[in-house]
Amino acid sequence: ACCDIYADEDVTIEPGKTHAVSTGIALAIPDGFVCHVYPRSGISMKTGLRLANSTGIIDAGYRDELKVLIWNTSDGAYHIEKGMRIAQMDIMPSPGMDFYVVDDVKSIGKDRNGGFGSSGLFEMTGVKENGEV
């Protein structure tokens, strides 16, 4: 679903430190699109390396090298070798947005009456009590 991103440098990241890892990829994202940079599940599961910004967002019009911000949350140094898969990315359409000052947003569109977590308004159909479909 996404393209792997490879490190274009050898670097050792000390515990608690963050490094902008070079990728050697130059981007020219067109208007109306955005690039998302995501963690790789294997790295997240097997190491203490995390994307420092959780998900990287690269705006349209960016014209420079993609660098991946990697944070070492472990107690030990971690060595990234050139050619190692360090993240993944996709490029998606990104609609423009207009913002307006209003007195009450509840008067705009439909209110689902929910907050954080489940609103209780949606139910799964086709699922029996024992979990079978």
PyMOL commands that set and color helices and strands:
alter all, ss='L'
color gray80, all
select helices_A, chain A and resi 41-46+105-107
alter helices_A, ss='H'
color red, helices_A
select strands_A, chain A and resi 3-6+11-13+18-26+33-38+49-51+56-58+65-72+78-80+85-93
alter strands_A, ss='S'
color yellow, strands_A
deselect
rebuild
show_as cartoon
